[in-house]
Amino acid sequence: MFVGDEIMRELNRRFRGLDRTTDVLSFPMQEGLDSGVHPFLLGDVVISMDAASRQARRRRHSLEKEMDVLLIHGVLHLLGYDHTGSERQRREMRRRERQLLGIVAGS
């Protein structure tokens, strides 16, 4: 789902208790009440287009590339990767992000 900062801030506040916007949120379907819906349904990824735009300008690349980065980041969270844990987990998630971005960029 693509939203603006206002909706993203509300989602972040409601589901993470953080009263600020963010660039991407992931909502896994393999946890909680919805865990039995379907074993191959990973969940939802929500991207703030406002944040994606700002980050693309700051990083001096296209909005399309920034959206690829954010989508990959969100899907990796759905697959269980975490960058907020140990340094090893952070490095592994970043490595996978770079690997997948290389695949997407090459297509």
C-alpha positions as a printed NumPy array, in Angstrom:
array([[  0.   ,   0.   ,   0.   ],
       [  1.221,   3.496,  -0.779],
       [  0.267,   6.274,   1.638],
       [  1.336,   9.773,   2.665],
       [  3.13 ,  10.794,   5.844],
       [ -0.084,  11.549,   7.73 ],
       [ -1.498,   8.053,   7.345],
       [  1.928,   6.483,   7.921],
       [  2.287,   8.427,  11.173],
       [ -1.098,   7.15 ,  12.344],
       [ -0.173,   3.549,  11.459],
       [  3.176,   3.882,  13.216],
       [  1.48 ,   5.346,  16.299],
       [ -1.268,   2.723,  16.348],
       [  0.826,  -0.372,  15.749],
       [  4.28 ,   0.543,  17.066],
       [  3.508,   3.254,  19.611],
       [  5.767,   5.742,  17.797],
       [  4.203,   9.136,  17.14 ],
       [  6.133,   9.924,  13.957],
       [  6.074,   8.973,  10.331],
       [  8.381,   6.355,   8.875],
       [  9.281,   5.233,   5.379],
       [  8.048,   1.624,   5.429],
       [  6.043,  -0.655,   7.717],
       [  5.521,  -4.403,   7.448],
       [  2.552,  -6.297,   8.833],
       [  3.273, -10.05 ,   8.895],
       [  0.38 , -12.445,   8.385],
       [  2.249, -15.355,   9.957],
       [  1.939, -13.835,  13.436],
       [ -1.009, -13.069,  15.672],
       [ -4.68 , -13.573,  14.847],
       [ -4.176, -13.954,  11.099],
       [ -1.429, -16.575,  11.318],
       [ -3.643, -19.408,  10.067],
       [ -5.053, -17.654,   6.998],
       [ -2.648, -19.112,   4.44 ],
       [  0.891, -20.424,   4.91 ],
       [  2.242, -18.591,   1.844],
       [  0.657, -15.214,   2.561],
       [  3.498, -13.142,   3.994],
       [  1.616,  -9.965,   4.897],
       [  1.4  ,  -6.322,   3.925],
       [  4.008,  -3.675,   3.208],
       [  3.06 ,  -0.005,   3.532],
       [  5.307,   2.653,   1.968],
       [  5.115,   6.387,   2.581],
       [  5.411,   8.053,  -0.807],
       [  6.287,  11.34 ,   0.925],
       [  9.23 ,   9.709,   2.716],
       [ 10.258,   7.801,  -0.415],
       [ 10.347,  11.056,  -2.369],
       [ 12.433,  12.843,   0.258],
       [ 14.859,   9.945,   0.553],
       [ 15.252,   9.586,  -3.211],
       [ 16.173,  13.273,  -3.484],
       [ 18.575,  13.062,  -0.532],
       [ 20.23 ,   9.908,  -1.896],
       [ 20.284,  11.353,  -5.425],
       [ 18.569,   8.458,  -7.114],
       [ 15.175,   7.898,  -8.708],
       [ 11.91 ,   7.504,  -6.842],
       [ 11.568,   4.114,  -8.543],
       [ 14.862,   2.923,  -7.033],
       [ 13.86 ,   4.199,  -3.586],
       [ 10.56 ,   2.347,  -3.826],
       [ 12.473,  -0.83 ,  -4.778],
       [ 14.704,  -0.349,  -1.714],
       [ 11.732,   0.171,   0.603],
       [  9.739,  -2.743,  -0.812],
       [ 12.717,  -5.092,  -0.47 ],
       [ 13.284,  -3.846,   3.088],
       [  9.638,  -4.421,   3.984],
       [  9.486,  -7.906,   2.443],
       [ 12.663,  -8.937,   4.255],
       [ 10.968,  -7.967,   7.515],
       [  8.036, -10.194,   6.521],
       [ 10.529, -13.019,   5.996],
       [ 11.91 , -12.566,   9.516],
       [ 14.946, -10.366,   8.925],
       [ 15.576,  -7.719,  11.571],
       [ 17.981,  -4.783,  11.603],
       [ 17.148,  -3.692,  15.16 ],
       [ 18.718,  -6.711,  16.857],
       [ 22.357,  -7.757,  16.904],
       [ 25.073,  -6.385,  14.649],
       [ 25.162,  -9.772,  12.89 ],
       [ 21.413,  -9.549,  12.123],
       [ 21.822,  -5.976,  10.876],
       [ 24.685,  -6.946,   8.563],
       [ 22.787,  -9.975,   7.215],
       [ 19.691,  -7.914,   6.441],
       [ 21.779,  -5.243,   4.676],
       [ 23.601,  -7.937,   2.685],
       [ 20.287,  -9.428,   1.526],
       [ 18.947,  -5.964,   0.658],
       [ 21.963,  -5.265,  -1.558],
       [ 21.722,  -8.701,  -3.154],
       [ 18.014,  -8.347,  -3.976],
       [ 18.392,  -4.755,  -5.146],
       [ 21.105,  -5.953,  -7.544],
       [ 18.717,  -8.556,  -8.938],
       [ 15.902,  -6.017,  -9.348],
       [ 18.226,  -3.432, -10.915],
       [ 19.529,  -6.028, -13.388],
       [ 16.094,  -6.949, -14.698]])
